[in-house]
């Protein structure tokens, strides 16, 4: 299932619980059966309007109890690092000695293996108002090709986020795209590369990449695949 297929599958979700289960099923098909989603910055002002916590998780309860009792939420790099980066955090990188991560941070992820989370990664999502959200996906399997899977699952995670927040009553600013930006995104949705789109539109590859860059800026996305999904969801393009 790709992001566009997930968008279709999630359209029937009547509430946040149903949507989260649809997301769990989608990523579970890729081998990631433990999922956490939540706000890590700016949630206080947001929850003043929406008192229920913006969090969904299907981690084992005994692990969650241990996580908070050990104070790991205070040092977890998924919480402390994600507000300042657009890059995904791969848990195997944290567990390696000799990196910038502390012994306690390494211990956190080593202990999580005992809860069946053998490996995983965390995706940062930066929203308006300085709010940062994260989606963490974990697998019970060892030897999973985490980075390759992350490339496939990141757009699905963003689509889940946009849909979930819409169900939460969160509205996004109105977005408009130029005709050329819409054309580039539409051809990208059909699997065309920048070079191929340039040939179709009779412009240079650099020009196509420029239009992608401006479109991603308008849509608040750092990835063209995510931008395509967002544009489809907003009804700006029809792939």
The 8 nearest C-alpha neighbors of each residue, nearest first, counted from 0:
[[1, 4, 5, 25, 2, 3, 28, 155],
 [0, 2, 4, 3, 5, 155, 151, 152],
 [3, 1, 155, 5, 4, 154, 6, 158],
 [2, 4, 6, 5, 1, 228, 7, 155],
 [5, 3, 7, 1, 6, 2, 0, 8],
 [4, 6, 8, 2, 7, 3, 9, 1],
 [7, 5, 3, 9, 4, 8, 2, 10],
 [6, 8, 4, 10, 5, 9, 3, 11],
 [9, 7, 5, 6, 10, 4, 11, 21],
 [10, 8, 6, 12, 11, 7, 5, 18],
 [11, 9, 7, 8, 12, 6, 13, 5],
 [10, 12, 9, 13, 8, 7, 18, 17],
 [13, 11, 18, 17, 9, 10, 14, 15],
 [14, 12, 11, 17, 15, 18, 10, 16],
 [13, 15, 17, 16, 12, 18, 166, 163],
 [16, 14, 18, 17, 19, 163, 166, 13],
 [17, 15, 19, 18, 14, 20, 55, 12],
 [16, 18, 20, 12, 19, 15, 14, 21],
 [17, 19, 15, 21, 12, 20, 16, 9],
 [20, 18, 22, 16, 21, 17, 15, 23],
 [19, 21, 23, 17, 22, 18, 24, 16],
 [22, 20, 18, 24, 19, 23, 25, 17],
 [21, 23, 25, 19, 20, 24, 26, 18],
 [24, 22, 20, 26, 21, 25, 27, 19],
 [23, 25, 27, 21, 22, 26, 20, 28],
 [24, 26, 22, 27, 23, 28, 21, 0],
 [27, 25, 29, 28, 23, 31, 24, 22],
 [28, 26, 31, 32, 24, 30, 29, 25],
 [27, 29, 26, 25, 30, 24, 31, 0],
 [30, 28, 27, 26, 31, 148, 25, 152],
 [29, 31, 27, 28, 138, 32, 26, 140],
 [32, 30, 138, 27, 137, 26, 29, 33],
 [31, 33, 27, 138, 30, 137, 34, 23],
 [34, 32, 137, 58, 31, 57, 136, 138],
 [33, 35, 136, 56, 135, 57, 137, 32],
 [34, 36, 56, 135, 134, 55, 57, 136],
 [37, 35, 134, 55, 54, 133, 56, 135],
 [38, 36, 54, 53, 132, 133, 39, 55],
 [37, 39, 132, 42, 40, 131, 53, 133],
 [38, 40, 132, 131, 78, 37, 42, 41],
 [41, 39, 130, 131, 42, 38, 132, 82],
 [42, 40, 130, 43, 44, 129, 45, 39],
 [41, 43, 45, 40, 44, 38, 46, 39],
 [42, 44, 46, 45, 41, 47, 40, 50],
 [45, 43, 47, 46, 42, 41, 48, 49],
 [46, 44, 42, 47, 43, 48, 49, 41],
 [45, 47, 49, 50, 48, 43, 44, 42],
 [46, 48, 44, 45, 49, 50, 43, 42],
 [49, 47, 46, 45, 50, 44, 51, 43],
 [48, 50, 46, 47, 51, 45, 52, 167],
 [51, 49, 46, 47, 48, 52, 45, 53],
 [50, 52, 49, 53, 46, 54, 48, 47],
 [53, 51, 54, 50, 46, 49, 37, 42],
 [52, 54, 37, 38, 51, 55, 42, 46],
 [55, 53, 37, 36, 52, 56, 38, 35],
 [54, 56, 36, 35, 37, 53, 57, 19],
 [57, 55, 35, 34, 58, 36, 54, 33],
 [56, 58, 34, 33, 59, 35, 55, 60],
 [59, 57, 33, 56, 60, 34, 63, 62],
 [58, 60, 62, 61, 57, 63, 114, 33],
 [59, 61, 63, 62, 64, 58, 57, 65],
 [62, 60, 64, 63, 59, 65, 114, 66],
 [61, 63, 65, 60, 59, 64, 66, 114],
 [64, 62, 66, 60, 65, 61, 67, 59],
 [65, 63, 61, 62, 66, 67, 68, 60],
 [64, 66, 68, 62, 63, 67, 69, 61],
 [67, 65, 63, 69, 71, 64, 68, 62],
 [66, 68, 70, 69, 64, 65, 71, 72],
 [67, 69, 65, 70, 66, 64, 71, 63],
 [70, 68, 67, 66, 71, 65, 72, 64],
 [71, 69, 67, 72, 68, 73, 66, 74],
 [70, 72, 73, 74, 66, 69, 75, 67],
 [71, 73, 75, 70, 74, 67, 66, 78],
 [74, 72, 71, 70, 75, 79, 78, 67],
 [75, 73, 71, 72, 76, 104, 79, 78],
 [74, 76, 72, 77, 78, 71, 73, 79],
 [77, 75, 79, 80, 78, 74, 104, 81],
 [78, 76, 75, 81, 79, 80, 121, 88],
 [79, 77, 76, 75, 80, 81, 39, 72],
 [78, 80, 76, 77, 81, 75, 74, 82],
 [81, 79, 76, 82, 78, 83, 77, 84],
 [80, 82, 83, 84, 123, 77, 78, 79],
 [83, 81, 80, 131, 84, 79, 123, 40],
 [84, 82, 81, 80, 85, 79, 123, 131],
 [85, 83, 81, 86, 82, 80, 123, 87],
 [84, 86, 123, 87, 83, 81, 221, 124],
 [87, 85, 84, 88, 123, 122, 81, 121],
 [86, 88, 122, 121, 89, 123, 85, 120],
 [89, 87, 121, 120, 90, 86, 122, 77],
 [90, 88, 120, 91, 92, 119, 87, 121],
 [89, 91, 93, 92, 120, 119, 118, 88],
 [90, 92, 94, 93, 89, 118, 95, 119],
 [93, 91, 90, 94, 95, 89, 88, 98],
 [92, 94, 90, 91, 95, 105, 100, 104],
 [93, 95, 105, 91, 92, 96, 108, 90],
 [94, 96, 92, 93, 98, 97, 91, 105],
 [97, 95, 98, 94, 105, 93, 102, 100],
 [96, 98, 95, 99, 100, 101, 94, 93],
 [99, 97, 100, 96, 95, 93, 92, 101],
 [100, 98, 101, 97, 93, 96, 95, 102],
 [101, 99, 98, 93, 104, 102, 105, 97],
 [100, 102, 104, 103, 105, 99, 98, 93],
 [101, 103, 105, 104, 106, 100, 96, 107],
 [102, 104, 106, 101, 105, 107, 74, 100],
 [105, 103, 107, 101, 106, 102, 100, 75],
 [106, 104, 94, 102, 107, 103, 108, 93],
 [105, 107, 103, 109, 104, 108, 110, 102],
 [108, 106, 104, 110, 105, 109, 103, 111],
 [109, 107, 111, 110, 106, 105, 94, 112],
 [108, 110, 106, 111, 112, 107, 105, 94],
 [111, 109, 112, 108, 107, 113, 106, 114],
 [110, 112, 108, 114, 113, 109, 116, 107],
 [113, 111, 117, 116, 115, 110, 114, 109],
 [112, 114, 111, 115, 110, 116, 109, 117],
 [115, 113, 111, 112, 116, 62, 59, 110],
 [114, 116, 139, 112, 113, 117, 111, 138],
 [117, 115, 112, 139, 137, 138, 118, 111],
 [116, 118, 112, 139, 115, 138, 141, 140],
 [119, 117, 116, 138, 137, 90, 91, 141],
 [120, 118, 137, 136, 90, 138, 89, 145],
 [119, 121, 89, 88, 90, 136, 135, 137],
 [120, 122, 135, 88, 87, 134, 136, 77],
 [121, 123, 87, 134, 133, 135, 124, 88],
 [124, 122, 133, 81, 132, 85, 125, 87],
 [125, 123, 132, 131, 133, 126, 122, 157],
 [124, 126, 131, 130, 132, 123, 127, 129],
 [127, 125, 130, 131, 124, 129, 128, 132],
 [126, 128, 129, 130, 125, 171, 131, 219],
 [127, 129, 130, 126, 41, 125, 131, 45],
 [130, 128, 127, 41, 126, 131, 125, 40],
 [129, 131, 41, 40, 126, 128, 125, 127],
 [132, 130, 125, 40, 124, 82, 39, 38],
 [133, 131, 38, 124, 37, 39, 123, 125],
 [134, 132, 123, 122, 36, 37, 124, 135],
 [133, 135, 36, 122, 121, 35, 136, 123],
 [136, 134, 121, 35, 34, 120, 122, 133],
 [135, 137, 34, 119, 120, 33, 31, 121],
 [138, 136, 119, 33, 31, 116, 118, 34],
 [139, 137, 31, 140, 116, 118, 32, 117],
 [138, 140, 115, 116, 117, 141, 137, 118],
 [141, 139, 138, 143, 117, 142, 30, 118],
 [140, 142, 143, 117, 139, 118, 138, 144],
 [141, 143, 144, 140, 145, 118, 117, 138],
 [142, 144, 145, 141, 140, 138, 118, 30],
 [145, 143, 147, 146, 148, 142, 149, 141],
 [146, 144, 148, 143, 147, 149, 119, 120],
 [147, 145, 149, 148, 144, 150, 89, 120],
 [146, 148, 150, 149, 145, 144, 151, 152],
 [147, 149, 145, 151, 146, 150, 152, 144],
 [150, 148, 146, 152, 151, 147, 153, 145],
 [149, 151, 147, 148, 152, 153, 146, 154],
 [152, 150, 148, 149, 153, 154, 147, 1],
 [151, 153, 149, 155, 154, 150, 148, 156],
 [152, 154, 156, 155, 150, 149, 151, 157],
 [155, 153, 225, 157, 156, 2, 152, 158],
 [156, 154, 2, 158, 152, 153, 157, 159],
 [157, 155, 159, 153, 154, 158, 160, 152],
 [158, 156, 160, 154, 159, 155, 161, 153],
 [157, 159, 155, 161, 160, 156, 162, 154],
 [160, 158, 156, 162, 157, 161, 163, 155],
 [159, 161, 157, 163, 158, 162, 164, 156],
 [162, 160, 158, 164, 163, 159, 165, 157],
 [161, 163, 165, 159, 164, 160, 158, 166],
 [164, 162, 160, 166, 165, 161, 159, 15],
 [163, 165, 167, 169, 166, 161, 162, 160],
 [164, 166, 162, 169, 168, 167, 163, 161],
 [167, 165, 163, 164, 168, 162, 15, 14],
 [168, 166, 164, 165, 169, 163, 15, 49],
 [167, 169, 165, 166, 170, 164, 49, 163],
 [170, 168, 165, 164, 167, 171, 166, 163],
 [171, 169, 168, 165, 172, 164, 167, 173],
 [170, 172, 173, 169, 127, 174, 165, 161],
 [171, 173, 174, 170, 127, 218, 175, 217],
 [174, 172, 171, 175, 170, 233, 218, 217],
 [175, 173, 172, 217, 218, 176, 233, 171],
 [174, 176, 173, 177, 217, 235, 218, 214],
 [177, 175, 180, 181, 178, 214, 174, 217],
 [176, 178, 180, 179, 181, 175, 214, 182],
 [177, 179, 181, 180, 182, 176, 183, 175],
 [178, 180, 182, 181, 177, 183, 210, 176],
 [181, 179, 177, 183, 210, 182, 178, 214],
 [180, 182, 178, 184, 179, 183, 185, 236],
 [183, 181, 179, 185, 180, 184, 186, 178],
 [184, 182, 180, 186, 185, 181, 187, 179],
 [183, 185, 187, 181, 182, 186, 227, 188],
 [184, 186, 182, 188, 238, 187, 183, 181],
 [185, 187, 189, 183, 188, 184, 191, 182],
 [188, 186, 191, 184, 190, 189, 185, 183],
 [189, 187, 185, 186, 190, 238, 184, 227],
 [190, 188, 186, 187, 191, 238, 185, 184],
 [191, 189, 187, 188, 192, 186, 185, 195],
 [190, 192, 187, 186, 195, 189, 196, 193],
 [193, 191, 195, 194, 196, 187, 190, 186],
 [192, 194, 196, 195, 204, 207, 197, 208],
 [195, 193, 197, 204, 192, 196, 198, 203],
 [196, 194, 198, 192, 197, 193, 191, 199],
 [195, 197, 199, 193, 198, 194, 200, 192],
 [196, 198, 202, 194, 200, 204, 203, 195],
 [199, 197, 201, 195, 196, 200, 194, 202],
 [198, 200, 196, 197, 201, 195, 202, 194],
 [199, 201, 197, 202, 198, 196, 182, 203],
 [202, 200, 198, 197, 199, 203, 196, 204],
 [203, 201, 197, 200, 206, 198, 204, 207],
 [204, 202, 206, 205, 197, 207, 201, 194],
 [203, 205, 207, 194, 197, 206, 193, 208],
 [206, 204, 208, 203, 207, 209, 193, 202],
 [207, 205, 209, 203, 204, 208, 210, 202],
 [206, 208, 204, 210, 209, 205, 193, 197],
 [207, 209, 211, 205, 206, 210, 212, 204],
 [210, 208, 206, 212, 207, 211, 205, 213],
 [211, 209, 207, 213, 180, 212, 208, 214],
 [210, 212, 208, 214, 209, 213, 215, 207],
 [211, 213, 209, 215, 210, 214, 208, 216],
 [212, 214, 216, 210, 215, 211, 209, 217],
 [215, 213, 211, 217, 216, 212, 180, 210],
 [216, 214, 220, 218, 212, 213, 217, 226],
 [215, 217, 213, 219, 214, 218, 212, 220],
 [218, 216, 214, 215, 219, 213, 174, 176],
 [217, 219, 215, 216, 220, 214, 226, 174],
 [220, 218, 216, 217, 215, 221, 126, 226],
 [221, 219, 215, 218, 226, 222, 216, 225],
 [220, 222, 215, 223, 219, 225, 85, 216],
 [221, 223, 225, 224, 220, 226, 215, 154],
 [224, 222, 226, 225, 227, 215, 211, 221],
 [225, 223, 227, 226, 222, 154, 228, 188],
 [224, 226, 154, 228, 222, 223, 227, 229],
 [227, 225, 223, 229, 224, 228, 220, 215],
 [228, 226, 230, 224, 225, 229, 184, 223],
 [229, 227, 225, 231, 226, 230, 232, 3],
 [228, 230, 226, 232, 231, 227, 225, 233],
 [231, 229, 235, 227, 233, 232, 228, 236],
 [230, 232, 234, 228, 236, 229, 233, 235],
 [231, 233, 229, 234, 230, 228, 235, 6],
 [234, 232, 230, 231, 235, 229, 236, 174],
 [233, 235, 231, 232, 236, 230, 237, 229],
 [236, 234, 230, 233, 231, 237, 181, 176],
 [237, 235, 231, 234, 230, 185, 181, 238],
 [236, 238, 231, 185, 234, 235, 230, 188],
 [237, 185, 188, 236, 189, 186, 231, 184]]
